Amino acid sequence: MGAGLDPVADHSGVQAAIDRLTSTMDFWSVHDACVTITDTESTIALPAVTVADLPCCIVVTRANIMIKWRLTVNTNACNANNLIGDCTPALQVKCDGGCAWVDGHLIVACMLETASCSRESGDVWIGSICVQPTICGNDIYCFRFCQAEAAFNNLELKDMQTGIRVFYTPN
C-alpha cells in the first residue's frame, strides 16, 4: 500500500470512474446454411438478431453490426468472382417493429475475390458505421444485404450469422 493512502477514505473518484465505465455485449443470429449472391443485383434477407437481457437502467452509447461466415464458395467454373460495388451495396439493419433501414457496413468493389470454382475461408466484418439510433435496447433487429451483386453466378457464403455489438454505460 502506498504511503499516505487510506483505502477507506481515498475512494472519492471510484464511483465516478465506475459511472463512466463502458461495457459491451454481443448478440448473434441463428446460422443461415447458405446465402447465395448472384450476378443480378438484389436485396437479400439475412438472419435477424434478438437483443435480449441488456441490463436495465443503461444508456446505449454505440452499436455496430457484424457478419461472419465459415466459407466463401465461388461456384463459377470459368471465372474468378467478387462482389460488385457499383451502387454502394451495404449491410443494413432495422428494428423489427418498423423504422427505416440504416447502413451498418458499406461494401466496396472486389470484396470476396475468389478464384474460379474454389473455396476460401470465411471472415468476420464489423461495421464501422454506428447504428446506435436504431439499436437502442432489447428488441428483434432485421438484417439485409442491399444491392448485393457478384461479378458472375454464384458466390455462396456458408454458415452465415449476423450480429450486433452493443456498447453501454450505466444510466
Order of alpha helices (4+ residues) and beta strands (2+ residues): alpha-beta-beta-beta-beta-beta-beta-beta-beta-beta
